[in-house]
């Protein structure tokens, strides 16, 4: 496992160290389920993808916009909400730590800050579009505008993720005070855009809210979104006259998310995978897939379940018996109905390269 993933894991653990595990978790069943590779990832990345993904965590890693724990300040209570089911969230993210920085040399020999910031993208789950978090390396002291640009017009490292914003959308400006983040957009219609579903439109707004709050690093500060410098009653058909809150974690975020390894990471021997989850009995399962077929599997336990937040997990994975090459690592939570009810388990995947 590369040192950048180790650094992410260390900082994730520090950030959620004060999270209390859910009491009375039922003893986890020793079970794995043999499944074909999910259609979410139609292609595998080569070794070049590992270099690209690793670049996303070059520099010192900062915990910004994680999933479990308490904010450093009370949630704001703006009058507006982007959806009926994305009301104010109370504890899905911990307090972001103050960004540590590393000095690199610019053309003018001035120190340049570089750190990893959480950027949120849309991905598909059984229950429809949800948000996934991806760490991206950003330089400079201002992380807010670059992070929002990455969310709206950037290309995620994971091919399963995407921006829900229509082509032509631009981030004109972004600024933050102690009690409000203001983001001005251009090139986006006030009404629902062609080809964008109502659910995707809601997720687009939440992309901005979650990413802005993560980059700002000051807890759940509400986000006011404007068009061309002026307030707008709606954006993509979603009410935006009032500042927006982050949606509830269990309604807005994928209930399974991998933090490390990063997309395309090179691994060998044994490595530790980390992430967050909210699933039945806190069970966390994984598969390693080759050409869509399972070649290894196992499970672990998250630190809790049921509450309105996601809980950290760590799982040790042994790949020493696997032939060198590209594989897909799939993490998923449990579906106690066996597919008979609901939308099935949430999942997240990464391409890994076994040495």
C-alpha positions, 0 to 999 in steps of 0.5 A, a space after each residue: 500500500 502506498 504511503 499516501 493511502 497510509 497518511 489518509 488512513 492516519 488522518 481519518 482515524 484522528 478525525 473520527 477518534 472521538 466517535 462513539 461506536 454504536 452500542 449493542 451491535 449484533 455479532 457480525 455473521 461470518 458470511 460472504 456472497 459470491 457475485 458478478 462484478 457490478 455494472 457500475 465499473 465497465 472498464 478497468 484502469 491500467 497502471 497509468 491510472 495508479 499514477 493519476 489517482 495517486 496524484 490526487 493525494 500528493 502533498 500533506 493530506 487534510 481531513 476536510 469534510 469526512 463522514 462520521 462524528 460531530 461538527 466543530 460548531 452547531 449546524 446553521 438553520 437557514 430558512 431554505 432547504 434544497 429538497 424535502 428529504 435533504 433537511 439539516 444534517 447533524 452529525 454525518 461529518 466530523 470537525 475538519 482538522 486544520 489543513 496541514 501543508 507541505 512546501 513545494 517550490 513555485 517559479 518564484 520560489 514562494 512556498 505553495 500549499 498543497 493538501 487533499 480536500 474532499 470533493 463530492 460527485 454523483 454516483 448511482 446506487 440502487 435507490 438512485 443518484 447519491 453523493 460519493 466523496 473523493 480526495 483531490 490534491 489542491 494547491 494554494 491557500 484558497 481551497 474553496 473555489 478550486 474545490 467547487 470548480 473540481 466538483 462542477 466541471 472537473 473530472 473525478 479520478 473514479 470513472 463511476 463518479 460524475 458531476 450532475 451539472 449541465 455542460 457550460 456551468 461555471 463557478 464565477 466566485 466563492 467566498 465564506 464568512 463565519 456564518 455563510 458561504 456564497 457561491 456564484 454560478 454562471 451558464 446554468 438555467 434557473 429551470 430544470 435543464 434538459 437531460 437532468 432529472 429532478 433527483 440529479 438536480 437535487 444532487 447537483 445542489 448538494 454537490 456544491 453544498 457538501 464540497 463548499 463546507 468541506 473546503 471551507 473547513 468550518 462545519 455546517 455553514 449554510 450555502 447561498 447559491 446565486 446566478 450571475 451575481 443575483 439571487 435566484 428563486 430556483 436553480 435547475 428547478 430546485 428552490 434556492 432563494 434561501 441558503 441551503 443546508 447539507 442534506 441528511 447523510 442517509 438520504 444524500 450520501 452513498 451508505 458505503 464509501 471507500 476512503 483508501 485505497 485511491 483509484 488505481 492504487 498499487 498494492 502488495 502483500 497485505 494492506 488496510 482499506 478504510 472507508 465509511 458505512 451505514 448498513 445493517 448490523 454494521 457489517 462491511 463486506 468486500 470482494 476482489 474481482 478479476 474480469 467480473 469474477 470473484 477471486 477473494 472476499 472477506 468482511 469487517 465491521 464499522 463502528 456503528 449503524 442506524 444513526 443519522 451519519 456514516 461510521 468509519 471502518 478498517 479492513 485488512 486485505 491480503 492479496 499475497 496469493 493473487 497474481 500480479 495485475 489489475 483487479 476491482 475491489 468492491 466494498 458493500 454493506 448488507 441486504 438482510 432481505 437478500 434482494 427481496 425488499 428495498 433497493 439492495 446494498 450500497 457499494 463502492 469500488 476501486 481499481 487496484 493493481 497488485 504487484 
